[in-house]
Amino acid sequence: MGPDRRSVLLGALGAAAGAALAGCAREPGVRVPELVIATGPPGAVFREIGAVLADLLQERLPDTAVTTIDSNASHDNLYLLEDGNAHLGLSSLDSTLTHEREISDSGVLDTVGRLYDSFVHLVVPAGSAIRGLADLAGLRVSVGSRDSGTEFTAQQILRETGLSADTVLMDQAASANALAAGEIDAMFSLTGLPTPAIADLAAERDVRFIDLAGTADTMADAYPESYFQATIPATTYRGVPACPTMSTPNLLLCRADLPAELVFEVTDTVYRGASRLAAQRPEAAQINVRTGISTGVVPLHPGAERWYRENKPA
């Protein structure tokens, strides 16, 4: 996050969020007057999931002002949460597990639970000569916006495979526009299925996904808690066949100092509202109690923990 943007956020939200969180620490069980959710950039699933979740929480918490922040996604959301400028935030598990501030030991962040998986898309024009990851060498490739999960995962892939490309930082919508205009040769996107920016691109132009089966094996061996072999189904995007790739789970994170009763209600809202979330975003159909507690080393918030205990599947 650039210094100008961080200054604006700190000025606009810091006082309100800080006061709310301080009140939580003094009076456990009292709802915060404001609940801020860090989401994602234009063209991203995080942004759409976050918006629907905000609507559900506003219905559940009529005395709380529920708002969203459009961010650069995973890493940006981690900073917003740690700095006290958001109460809830979406992040991919790989970003969360390796976050430079070691959040699992900081006592600042907990999690509400695991939601759904994001898939790595490596998108090229249908007529491109690029056939594999190695063909990106020296080419102009978007790796997502700064501090996004896409940037983090794409850079992990490039480091682990030793590939050197001419990388640029663009959000998903801007990446899709640049690919359509021939300004870049390929774009990475770590996102749920389908992602709006890629769906719009595929509806207007012929595109292909690059087979990442070998890359998925490499990354799963190197980071077995974070990455898993996966396939983007043929029915996901118009005219784009199924493609092997890799996935990583997404978490709904929260400030550790939120009241347990509030986080219990947030958790209950997520699971009871899963069908409404899925009506807007199909990946939300993955939300379920059995996988919800699979959050790696990131601890569940006590309020979420109580909800899972009281709602164990039969």
Salt bridges, closest charged atoms under 4 A:
GLU48 OE1 - ARG281 NH1 2.93
GLU59 OE2 - ARG276 NH2 2.95
ASP70 OD2 - ARG47 NH2 2.87
ASP76 OD2 - ARG5 NH1 2.90
GLU82 OE1 - HIS99 NE2 3.25
GLU82 OE1 - ARG101 NH1 3.35
ASP83 OD2 - ARG6 NH1 2.17
ASP83 OD1 - ARG101 NH1 3.36
ASP117 OD1 - ARG114 NH2 3.25
ASP166 OD2 - ARG140 NH1 3.61
ASP257 OD2 - ARG255 NH2 3.01
GLU261 OE1 - ARG306 NH2 2.94
GLU265 OE2 - ARG31 NH2 2.78
GLU265 OE1 - ARG60 NE 3.65
ASP268 OD2 - ARG60 NH1 2.94
ASP268 OD1 - ARG272 NE 2.71
GLU283 OE2 - ARG281 NE 2.81
GLU305 OE2 - ARG309 NH1 3.67
GLU310 OE2 - ARG306 NH1 3.09
